[in-house]
Amino acid sequence: MVVCGHTSCGGIAAALGNKKLGLIDTWLMPLRSLRRTHLKELQGLDAKEAGLRLVELNVRNGVKVLKENPIVIDAMGERDLQVHGLIYDVGQGDLKELDIGEDEEAVSSRHTAFKTA
């Protein structure tokens, strides 16, 4: 399973801005929440770096959300499903895989909190 973000993303640019966009604002809420959580870090970057960082944060968050889904947890345990986070560089045509490795404590706590029977 792959979660893939991309550079030059209009949604990321919109989430980093404070313009009212109408109906799309609802779709931007998860990105704006990530922005709020990492606001100090993002404010210390130039616009391009902030955009790239928010893309990465969004992919990492997507991987986390998927790995907390009970069906995905079962598939990971029973069928060795793997979840990967990637970023596609639109300008270069390159894919970069993010290191999303976890220690046993993180896996165990996720199973305790989210695995269902």
N, CA, C and O atoms as CSV, one atom per row, in Angstrom:
chain,resi,resn,atom,element,x,y,z
A,1,MET,N,N,0.860,-1.156,0.000
A,1,MET,CA,C,0.000,0.000,0.000
A,1,MET,C,C,0.913,1.227,0.000
A,1,MET,O,O,1.925,1.268,0.699
A,2,VAL,N,N,0.532,2.217,-0.796
A,2,VAL,CA,C,1.360,3.414,-0.941
A,2,VAL,C,C,0.544,4.667,-0.655
A,2,VAL,O,O,-0.577,4.825,-1.138
A,3,VAL,N,N,1.131,5.545,0.135
A,3,VAL,CA,C,0.623,6.903,0.300
A,3,VAL,C,C,1.637,7.785,-0.410
A,3,VAL,O,O,2.820,7.786,-0.069
A,4,CYS,N,N,1.167,8.536,-1.400
A,4,CYS,CA,C,2.089,9.331,-2.212
A,4,CYS,C,C,1.643,10.782,-2.275
A,4,CYS,O,O,0.513,11.079,-2.661
A,5,GLY,N,N,2.533,11.675,-1.895
A,5,GLY,CA,C,2.321,13.106,-2.061
A,5,GLY,C,C,3.154,13.577,-3.230
A,5,GLY,O,O,3.936,12.806,-3.788
A,6,HIS,N,N,2.997,14.839,-3.611
A,6,HIS,CA,C,3.790,15.344,-4.728
A,6,HIS,C,C,4.162,16.801,-4.509
A,6,HIS,O,O,3.480,17.548,-3.807
A,7,THR,N,N,5.265,17.174,-5.137
A,7,THR,CA,C,5.725,18.556,-5.080
A,7,THR,C,C,4.800,19.425,-5.925
A,7,THR,O,O,4.007,18.917,-6.719
A,8,SER,N,N,4.907,20.723,-5.748
A,8,SER,CA,C,4.102,21.692,-6.503
A,8,SER,C,C,2.604,21.439,-6.345
A,8,SER,O,O,1.834,21.606,-7.291
A,9,CYS,N,N,2.206,21.040,-5.156
A,9,CYS,CA,C,0.813,20.695,-4.880
A,9,CYS,C,C,0.005,21.956,-4.568
A,9,CYS,O,O,0.341,22.707,-3.653
A,10,GLY,N,N,-1.049,22.175,-5.329
A,10,GLY,CA,C,-1.910,23.331,-5.097
A,10,GLY,C,C,-2.590,23.292,-3.742
A,10,GLY,O,O,-2.775,24.334,-3.113
A,11,GLY,N,N,-2.966,22.105,-3.284
A,11,GLY,CA,C,-3.594,21.975,-1.973
A,11,GLY,C,C,-2.655,22.366,-0.852
A,11,GLY,O,O,-3.062,23.024,0.106
A,12,ILE,N,N,-1.405,21.965,-0.969
A,12,ILE,CA,C,-0.392,22.334,0.026
A,12,ILE,C,C,-0.198,23.845,0.025
A,12,ILE,O,O,-0.167,24.471,1.085
A,13,ALA,N,N,-0.069,24.431,-1.161
A,13,ALA,CA,C,0.104,25.887,-1.255
A,13,ALA,C,C,-1.096,26.609,-0.647
A,13,ALA,O,O,-0.932,27.604,0.059
A,14,ALA,N,N,-2.287,26.117,-0.917
A,14,ALA,CA,C,-3.492,26.738,-0.367
A,14,ALA,C,C,-3.532,26.611,1.151
A,14,ALA,O,O,-3.928,27.549,1.843
A,15,ALA,N,N,-3.123,25.452,1.672
A,15,ALA,CA,C,-3.135,25.242,3.129
A,15,ALA,C,C,-2.111,26.132,3.823
A,15,ALA,O,O,-2.309,26.519,4.974
A,16,LEU,N,N,-1.028,26.458,3.144
A,16,LEU,CA,C,-0.023,27.336,3.727
A,16,LEU,C,C,-0.444,28.802,3.672
A,16,LEU,O,O,0.118,29.642,4.373
A,17,GLY,N,N,-1.425,29.100,2.843
A,17,GLY,CA,C,-1.939,30.470,2.747
A,17,GLY,C,C,-3.152,30.632,3.651
A,17,GLY,O,O,-3.660,29.663,4.216
A,18,ASN,N,N,-3.594,31.844,3.773
A,18,ASN,CA,C,-4.737,32.128,4.642
A,18,ASN,C,C,-5.907,32.712,3.856
A,18,ASN,O,O,-6.708,33.473,4.399
A,19,LYS,N,N,-6.003,32.357,2.589
A,19,LYS,CA,C,-7.099,32.860,1.777
A,19,LYS,C,C,-8.344,31.995,1.973
A,19,LYS,O,O,-8.253,30.775,2.111
A,20,LYS,N,N,-9.503,32.647,1.983
A,20,LYS,CA,C,-10.773,31.938,2.022
A,20,LYS,C,C,-11.043,31.428,0.614
A,20,LYS,O,O,-11.068,32.209,-0.337
A,21,LEU,N,N,-11.247,30.123,0.478
A,21,LEU,CA,C,-11.386,29.519,-0.840
A,21,LEU,C,C,-12.765,28.899,-1.082
A,21,LEU,O,O,-13.000,28.317,-2.141
A,22,GLY,N,N,-13.665,29.016,-0.127
A,22,GLY,CA,C,-15.007,28.478,-0.306
A,22,GLY,C,C,-15.080,27.000,0.037
A,22,GLY,O,O,-14.560,26.566,1.064
A,23,LEU,N,N,-15.729,26.229,-0.830
A,23,LEU,CA,C,-15.961,24.810,-0.545
A,23,LEU,C,C,-14.677,24.013,-0.339
A,23,LEU,O,O,-14.665,23.049,0.427
A,24,ILE,N,N,-13.612,24.398,-1.005
A,24,ILE,CA,C,-12.352,23.664,-0.879
A,24,ILE,C,C,-11.751,23.787,0.526
A,24,ILE,O,O,-10.930,22.960,0.923
A,25,ASP,N,N,-12.153,24.803,1.269
A,25,ASP,CA,C,-11.621,24.977,2.629
A,25,ASP,C,C,-11.843,23.731,3.486
A,25,ASP,O,O,-10.990,23.385,4.304
A,26,THR,N,N,-12.968,23.061,3.309
A,26,THR,CA,C,-13.245,21.837,4.068
A,26,THR,C,C,-12.209,20.766,3.751
A,26,THR,O,O,-11.753,20.063,4.652
A,27,TRP,N,N,-11.833,20.634,2.483
A,27,TRP,CA,C,-10.853,19.618,2.078
A,27,TRP,C,C,-9.449,19.957,2.570
A,27,TRP,O,O,-8.599,19.076,2.698
A,28,LEU,N,N,-9.211,21.233,2.843
A,28,LEU,CA,C,-7.889,21.665,3.295
A,28,LEU,C,C,-7.711,21.548,4.807
A,28,LEU,O,O,-6.597,21.708,5.305
A,29,MET,N,N,-8.776,21.276,5.538
A,29,MET,CA,C,-8.693,21.233,7.000
A,29,MET,C,C,-7.611,20.289,7.528
A,29,MET,O,O,-6.863,20.687,8.421
A,30,PRO,N,N,-7.491,19.058,7.019
A,30,PRO,CA,C,-6.410,18.193,7.535
A,30,PRO,C,C,-5.020,18.791,7.305
A,30,PRO,O,O,-4.144,18.683,8.163
A,31,LEU,N,N,-4.825,19.419,6.151
A,31,LEU,CA,C,-3.532,20.049,5.870
A,31,LEU,C,C,-3.306,21.253,6.775
A,31,LEU,O,O,-2.196,21.469,7.260
A,32,ARG,N,N,-4.348,22.029,6.999
A,32,ARG,CA,C,-4.206,23.195,7.871
A,32,ARG,C,C,-3.974,22.766,9.315
A,32,ARG,O,O,-3.278,23.456,10.059
A,33,SER,N,N,-4.545,21.640,9.720
A,33,SER,CA,C,-4.273,21.112,11.071
A,33,SER,C,C,-2.811,20.705,11.203
A,33,SER,O,O,-2.177,20.970,12.224
A,34,LEU,N,N,-2.277,20.057,10.164
A,34,LEU,CA,C,-0.846,19.725,10.174
A,34,LEU,C,C,-0.005,20.989,10.220
A,34,LEU,O,O,0.998,21.054,10.930
A,35,ARG,N,N,-0.421,21.989,9.461
A,35,ARG,CA,C,0.296,23.276,9.475
A,35,ARG,C,C,0.313,23.848,10.888
A,35,ARG,O,O,1.356,24.288,11.371
A,36,ARG,N,N,-0.838,23.841,11.548
A,36,ARG,CA,C,-0.921,24.379,12.904
A,36,ARG,C,C,0.001,23.611,13.857
A,36,ARG,O,O,0.707,24.216,14.664
A,37,THR,N,N,-0.009,22.285,13.761
A,37,THR,CA,C,0.818,21.458,14.640
A,37,THR,C,C,2.311,21.748,14.454
A,37,THR,O,O,3.082,21.682,15.411
A,38,HIS,N,N,2.711,22.064,13.232
A,38,HIS,CA,C,4.129,22.265,12.906
A,38,HIS,C,C,4.423,23.717,12.521
A,38,HIS,O,O,5.361,23.992,11.773
A,39,LEU,N,N,3.614,24.637,13.041
A,39,LEU,CA,C,3.680,26.031,12.625
A,39,LEU,C,C,5.057,26.659,12.818
A,39,LEU,O,O,5.563,27.312,11.906
A,40,LYS,N,N,5.666,26.478,13.973
A,40,LYS,CA,C,6.979,27.097,14.218
A,40,LYS,C,C,8.017,26.614,13.219
A,40,LYS,O,O,8.782,27.407,12.671
A,41,GLU,N,N,8.039,25.312,12.989
A,41,GLU,CA,C,8.990,24.749,12.029
A,41,GLU,C,C,8.736,25.310,10.631
A,41,GLU,O,O,9.673,25.732,9.955
A,42,LEU,N,N,7.488,25.316,10.197
A,42,LEU,CA,C,7.156,25.780,8.851
A,42,LEU,C,C,7.422,27.264,8.666
A,42,LEU,O,O,7.840,27.686,7.587
A,43,GLN,N,N,7.187,28.065,9.706
A,43,GLN,CA,C,7.433,29.504,9.608
A,43,GLN,C,C,8.915,29.822,9.474
A,43,GLN,O,O,9.280,30.885,8.971
A,44,GLY,N,N,9.770,28.910,9.919
A,44,GLY,CA,C,11.210,29.122,9.815
A,44,GLY,C,C,11.780,28.760,8.455
A,44,GLY,O,O,12.988,28.870,8.247
A,45,LEU,N,N,10.937,28.331,7.528
A,45,LEU,CA,C,11.388,27.902,6.209
A,45,LEU,C,C,10.911,28.881,5.143
A,45,LEU,O,O,9.919,29.586,5.333
A,46,ASP,N,N,11.629,28.918,4.015
A,46,ASP,CA,C,11.109,29.721,2.910
A,46,ASP,C,C,9.908,28.986,2.309
A,46,ASP,O,O,9.637,27.838,2.660
A,47,ALA,N,N,9.193,29.655,1.404
A,47,ALA,CA,C,7.928,29.107,0.896
A,47,ALA,C,C,8.097,27.735,0.236
A,47,ALA,O,O,7.275,26.844,0.453
A,48,LYS,N,N,9.139,27.558,-0.555
A,48,LYS,CA,C,9.346,26.270,-1.235
A,48,LYS,C,C,9.653,25.166,-0.232
A,48,LYS,O,O,9.093,24.072,-0.312
A,49,GLU,N,N,10.546,25.456,0.712
A,49,GLU,CA,C,10.895,24.461,1.731
A,49,GLU,C,C,9.686,24.113,2.594
A,49,GLU,O,O,9.477,22.947,2.928
A,50,ALA,N,N,8.891,25.118,2.954
A,50,ALA,CA,C,7.693,24.880,3.762
A,50,ALA,C,C,6.718,23.986,3.004
A,50,ALA,O,O,6.112,23.090,3.592
A,51,GLY,N,N,6.565,24.223,1.715
A,51,GLY,CA,C,5.686,23.382,0.904
A,51,GLY,C,C,6.156,21.947,0.862
A,51,GLY,O,O,5.361,21.020,1.018
A,52,LEU,N,N,7.460,21.759,0.649
A,52,LEU,CA,C,8.015,20.401,0.623
A,52,LEU,C,C,7.852,19.708,1.972
A,52,LEU,O,O,7.520,18.525,2.042
A,53,ARG,N,N,8.089,20.458,3.030
A,53,ARG,CA,C,7.968,19.873,4.374
A,53,ARG,C,C,6.525,19.491,4.673
A,53,ARG,O,O,6.280,18.438,5.261
A,54,LEU,N,N,5.564,20.327,4.281
A,54,LEU,CA,C,4.164,19.999,4.541
A,54,LEU,C,C,3.724,18.798,3.706
A,54,LEU,O,O,2.905,18.001,4.163
A,55,VAL,N,N,4.250,18.657,2.498
A,55,VAL,CA,C,3.981,17.451,1.707
A,55,VAL,C,C,4.452,16.227,2.491
A,55,VAL,O,O,3.717,15.249,2.628
A,56,GLU,N,N,5.677,16.286,3.002
A,56,GLU,CA,C,6.217,15.152,3.750
A,56,GLU,C,C,5.394,14.869,5.000
A,56,GLU,O,O,5.068,13.716,5.281
A,57,LEU,N,N,5.058,15.908,5.744
A,57,LEU,CA,C,4.257,15.720,6.955
A,57,LEU,C,C,2.907,15.097,6.623
A,57,LEU,O,O,2.408,14.257,7.372
A,58,ASN,N,N,2.321,15.500,5.515
A,58,ASN,CA,C,1.025,14.964,5.116
A,58,ASN,C,C,1.126,13.479,4.754
A,58,ASN,O,O,0.263,12.687,5.131
A,59,VAL,N,N,2.170,13.108,4.030
A,59,VAL,CA,C,2.369,11.698,3.683
A,59,VAL,C,C,2.578,10.877,4.950
A,59,VAL,O,O,1.975,9.816,5.111
A,60,ARG,N,N,3.428,11.362,5.844
A,60,ARG,CA,C,3.673,10.643,7.096
A,60,ARG,C,C,2.374,10.485,7.893
A,60,ARG,O,O,2.123,9.430,8.475
A,61,ASN,N,N,1.565,11.525,7.914
A,61,ASN,CA,C,0.296,11.450,8.628
A,61,ASN,C,C,-0.640,10.434,7.966
A,61,ASN,O,O,-1.324,9.675,8.654
A,62,GLY,N,N,-0.669,10.421,6.643
A,62,GLY,CA,C,-1.492,9.446,5.925
A,62,GLY,C,C,-1.086,8.018,6.221
A,62,GLY,O,O,-1.941,7.148,6.387
A,63,VAL,N,N,0.215,7.770,6.287
A,63,VAL,CA,C,0.720,6.437,6.634
A,63,VAL,C,C,0.282,6.075,8.048
A,63,VAL,O,O,-0.157,4.952,8.296
A,64,LYS,N,N,0.399,7.014,8.968
A,64,LYS,CA,C,0.000,6.782,10.361
A,64,LYS,C,C,-1.481,6.431,10.454
A,64,LYS,O,O,-1.860,5.481,11.138
A,65,VAL,N,N,-2.309,7.200,9.766
A,65,VAL,CA,C,-3.759,6.959,9.793
A,65,VAL,C,C,-4.081,5.576,9.233
A,65,VAL,O,O,-4.880,4.844,9.817
A,66,LEU,N,N,-3.472,5.216,8.118
A,66,LEU,CA,C,-3.717,3.887,7.548
A,66,LEU,C,C,-3.300,2.776,8.505
A,66,LEU,O,O,-4.010,1.783,8.664
A,67,LYS,N,N,-2.142,2.950,9.140
A,67,LYS,CA,C,-1.643,1.912,10.042
A,67,LYS,C,C,-2.466,1.788,11.318
A,67,LYS,O,O,-2.305,0.825,12.068
A,68,GLU,N,N,-3.347,2.758,11.571
A,68,GLU,CA,C,-4.236,2.683,12.730
A,68,GLU,C,C,-5.586,2.066,12.374
A,68,GLU,O,O,-6.423,1.869,13.254
A,69,ASN,N,N,-5.805,1.764,11.120
A,69,ASN,CA,C,-7.050,1.148,10.666
A,69,ASN,C,C,-7.011,-0.344,11.001
A,69,ASN,O,O,-6.065,-1.030,10.616
A,70,PRO,N,N,-8.019,-0.860,11.709
A,70,PRO,CA,C,-8.007,-2.275,12.105
A,70,PRO,C,C,-7.865,-3.248,10.934
A,70,PRO,O,O,-7.209,-4.279,11.081
A,71,ILE,N,N,-8.450,-2.957,9.796
A,71,ILE,CA,C,-8.331,-3.846,8.637
A,71,ILE,C,C,-6.889,-3.868,8.139
A,71,ILE,O,O,-6.371,-4.924,7.779
A,72,VAL,N,N,-6.248,-2.713,8.118
A,72,VAL,CA,C,-4.849,-2.631,7.692
A,72,VAL,C,C,-3.955,-3.336,8.713
A,72,VAL,O,O,-3.016,-4.037,8.336
A,73,ILE,N,N,-4.243,-3.152,10.001
A,73,ILE,CA,C,-3.475,-3.837,11.047
A,73,ILE,C,C,-3.544,-5.354,10.840
A,73,ILE,O,O,-2.525,-6.040,10.908
A,74,ASP,N,N,-4.748,-5.870,10.587
A,74,ASP,CA,C,-4.894,-7.309,10.338
A,74,ASP,C,C,-4.113,-7.739,9.112
A,74,ASP,O,O,-3.422,-8.757,9.146
A,75,ALA,N,N,-4.212,-6.979,8.029
A,75,ALA,CA,C,-3.504,-7.333,6.794
A,75,ALA,C,C,-1.991,-7.296,6.984
A,75,ALA,O,O,-1.270,-8.109,6.406
A,76,MET,N,N,-1.513,-6.358,7.791
A,76,MET,CA,C,-0.073,-6.289,8.058
A,76,MET,C,C,0.384,-7.535,8.816
A,76,MET,O,O,1.458,-8.072,8.549
A,77,GLY,N,N,-0.434,-7.986,9.755
A,77,GLY,CA,C,-0.065,-9.152,10.543
A,77,GLY,C,C,-0.280,-10.471,9.826
A,77,GLY,O,O,0.542,-11.380,9.937
A,78,GLU,N,N,-1.373,-10.583,9.093
A,78,GLU,CA,C,-1.747,-11.859,8.475
A,78,GLU,C,C,-1.148,-12.070,7.093
A,78,GLU,O,O,-0.837,-13.200,6.717
A,79,ARG,N,N,-0.984,-10.989,6.332
A,79,ARG,CA,C,-0.539,-11.123,4.940
A,79,ARG,C,C,0.713,-10.312,4.648
A,79,ARG,O,O,1.097,-10.154,3.489
A,80,ASP,N,N,1.344,-9.801,5.687
A,80,ASP,CA,C,2.575,-9.030,5.556
A,80,ASP,C,C,2.402,-7.790,4.665
A,80,ASP,O,O,3.327,-7.394,3.955
A,81,LEU,N,N,1.201,-7.181,4.713
A,81,LEU,CA,C,0.993,-5.932,3.997
A,81,LEU,C,C,2.003,-4.908,4.497
A,81,LEU,O,O,2.272,-4.821,5.695
A,82,GLN,N,N,2.544,-4.152,3.591
A,82,GLN,CA,C,3.460,-3.076,3.948
A,82,GLN,C,C,2.868,-1.751,3.483
A,82,GLN,O,O,2.235,-1.675,2.430
A,83,VAL,N,N,3.078,-0.724,4.273
A,83,VAL,CA,C,2.608,0.614,3.936
A,83,VAL,C,C,3.834,1.481,3.711
A,83,VAL,O,O,4.714,1.570,4.567
A,84,HIS,N,N,3.880,2.115,2.553
A,84,HIS,CA,C,5.021,2.936,2.182
A,84,HIS,C,C,4.569,4.380,1.984
A,84,HIS,O,O,3.450,4.635,1.539
A,85,GLY,N,N,5.445,5.314,2.318
A,85,GLY,CA,C,5.211,6.728,2.082
A,85,GLY,C,C,6.179,7.230,1.032
A,85,GLY,O,O,7.392,7.071,1.172
A,86,LEU,N,N,5.648,7.839,-0.026
A,86,LEU,CA,C,6.468,8.322,-1.131
A,86,LEU,C,C,6.144,9.774,-1.440
A,86,LEU,O,O,5.038,10.252,-1.187
A,87,ILE,N,N,7.133,10.464,-1.992
A,87,ILE,CA,C,6.917,11.806,-2.515
A,87,ILE,C,C,7.388,11.817,-3.958
A,87,ILE,O,O,8.521,11.448,-4.267
A,88,TYR,N,N,6.489,12.250,-4.835
A,88,TYR,CA,C,6.794,12.359,-6.253
A,88,TYR,C,C,7.213,13.785,-6.561
A,88,TYR,O,O,6.462,14.730,-6.317
A,89,ASP,N,N,8.419,13.937,-7.100
A,89,ASP,CA,C,8.914,15.246,-7.515
A,89,ASP,C,C,8.440,15.483,-8.945
A,89,ASP,O,O,8.954,14.882,-9.889
A,90,VAL,N,N,7.463,16.359,-9.089
A,90,VAL,CA,C,6.838,16.618,-10.383
A,90,VAL,C,C,7.861,17.146,-11.397
A,90,VAL,O,O,7.833,16.752,-12.563
A,91,GLY,N,N,8.746,18.017,-10.968
A,91,GLY,CA,C,9.724,18.614,-11.874
A,91,GLY,C,C,10.792,17.656,-12.346
A,91,GLY,O,O,11.244,17.740,-13.488
A,92,GLN,N,N,11.203,16.745,-11.477
A,92,GLN,CA,C,12.284,15.816,-11.805
A,92,GLN,C,C,11.785,14.452,-12.272
A,92,GLN,O,O,12.517,13.709,-12.926
A,93,GLY,N,N,10.548,14.128,-11.939
A,93,GLY,CA,C,10.022,12.804,-12.277
A,93,GLY,C,C,10.552,11.711,-11.364
A,93,GLY,O,O,10.534,10.535,-11.729
A,94,ASP,N,N,11.028,12.091,-10.170
A,94,ASP,CA,C,11.614,11.131,-9.232
A,94,ASP,C,C,10.649,10.811,-8.096
A,94,ASP,O,O,9.845,11.648,-7.684
A,95,LEU,N,N,10.747,9.581,-7.602
A,95,LEU,CA,C,10.030,9.168,-6.403
A,95,LEU,C,C,11.026,9.009,-5.273
A,95,LEU,O,O,12.082,8.400,-5.443
A,96,LYS,N,N,10.686,9.560,-4.121
A,96,LYS,CA,C,11.529,9.427,-2.936
A,96,LYS,C,C,10.717,8.684,-1.885
A,96,LYS,O,O,9.606,9.092,-1.547
A,97,GLU,N,N,11.273,7.593,-1.372
A,97,GLU,CA,C,10.583,6.860,-0.307
A,97,GLU,C,C,11.008,7.430,1.039
A,97,GLU,O,O,12.196,7.628,1.297
A,98,LEU,N,N,10.027,7.690,1.890
A,98,LEU,CA,C,10.300,8.202,3.229
A,98,LEU,C,C,10.619,7.052,4.167
A,98,LEU,O,O,10.063,5.961,4.038
A,99,ASP,N,N,11.498,7.294,5.091
A,99,ASP,CA,C,11.793,6.317,6.132
A,99,ASP,C,C,10.679,6.410,7.167
A,99,ASP,O,O,10.586,7.390,7.906
A,100,ILE,N,N,9.842,5.392,7.214
A,100,ILE,CA,C,8.726,5.389,8.160
A,100,ILE,C,C,8.844,4.223,9.130
A,100,ILE,O,O,7.850,3.750,9.681
A,101,GLY,N,N,10.075,3.768,9.327
A,101,GLY,CA,C,10.302,2.656,10.237
A,101,GLY,C,C,9.820,2.968,11.644
A,101,GLY,O,O,9.790,4.123,12.070
A,102,GLU,N,N,9.445,1.916,12.350
A,102,GLU,CA,C,8.943,2.055,13.716
A,102,GLU,C,C,9.640,1.059,14.619
A,102,GLU,O,O,10.076,-0.005,14.178
A,103,ASP,N,N,9.738,1.417,15.883
A,103,ASP,CA,C,10.262,0.457,16.832
A,103,ASP,C,C,9.116,-0.424,17.349
A,103,ASP,O,O,7.943,-0.142,17.105
A,104,GLU,N,N,9.469,-1.467,18.049
A,104,GLU,CA,C,8.474,-2.426,18.547
A,104,GLU,C,C,7.469,-1.775,19.488
A,104,GLU,O,O,6.301,-2.161,19.504
A,105,GLU,N,N,7.903,-0.800,20.264
A,105,GLU,CA,C,6.992,-0.132,21.201
A,105,GLU,C,C,5.876,0.595,20.450
A,105,GLU,O,O,4.718,0.552,20.866
A,106,ALA,N,N,6.219,1.261,19.348
A,106,ALA,CA,C,5.207,1.964,18.554
A,106,ALA,C,C,4.214,0.980,17.951
A,106,ALA,O,O,3.009,1.229,17.962
A,107,VAL,N,N,4.710,-0.131,17.425
A,107,VAL,CA,C,3.834,-1.154,16.839
A,107,VAL,C,C,2.928,-1.743,17.914
A,107,VAL,O,O,1.728,-1.910,17.696
A,108,SER,N,N,3.494,-2.053,19.057
A,108,SER,CA,C,2.722,-2.638,20.151
A,108,SER,C,C,1.636,-1.697,20.657
A,108,SER,O,O,0.502,-2.120,20.883
A,109,SER,N,N,1.977,-0.423,20.836
A,109,SER,CA,C,0.981,0.518,21.340
A,109,SER,C,C,-0.132,0.743,20.312
A,109,SER,O,O,-1.290,0.930,20.685
A,110,ARG,N,N,0.212,0.726,19.025
A,110,ARG,CA,C,-0.812,0.854,17.985
A,110,ARG,C,C,-1.757,-0.339,18.023
A,110,ARG,O,O,-2.971,-0.177,17.900
A,111,HIS,N,N,-1.207,-1.532,18.193
A,111,HIS,CA,C,-2.052,-2.735,18.271
A,111,HIS,C,C,-2.967,-2.665,19.489
A,111,HIS,O,O,-4.147,-3.005,19.400
A,112,THR,N,N,-2.443,-2.235,20.597
A,112,THR,CA,C,-3.251,-2.120,21.824
A,112,THR,C,C,-4.399,-1.137,21.639
A,112,THR,O,O,-5.522,-1.392,22.072
A,113,ALA,N,N,-4.110,-0.026,21.001
A,113,ALA,CA,C,-5.109,1.043,20.867
A,113,ALA,C,C,-6.106,0.813,19.733
A,113,ALA,O,O,-7.261,1.221,19.849
A,114,PHE,N,N,-5.686,0.166,18.631
A,114,PHE,CA,C,-6.517,0.150,17.439
A,114,PHE,C,C,-6.918,-1.219,16.914
A,114,PHE,O,O,-7.859,-1.306,16.126
A,115,LYS,N,N,-6.245,-2.294,17.316
A,115,LYS,CA,C,-6.597,-3.623,16.785
A,115,LYS,C,C,-7.922,-4.053,17.399
A,115,LYS,O,O,-8.130,-3.950,18.608
A,116,THR,N,N,-8.799,-4.529,16.551
A,116,THR,CA,C,-10.099,-5.005,17.010
A,116,THR,C,C,-10.201,-6.501,16.808
A,116,THR,O,O,-9.482,-7.088,16.000
A,117,ALA,N,N,-11.107,-7.106,17.554
A,117,ALA,CA,C,-11.294,-8.566,17.438
A,117,ALA,C,C,-12.656,-8.878,16.869
A,117,ALA,O,O,-12.999,-10.047,16.696
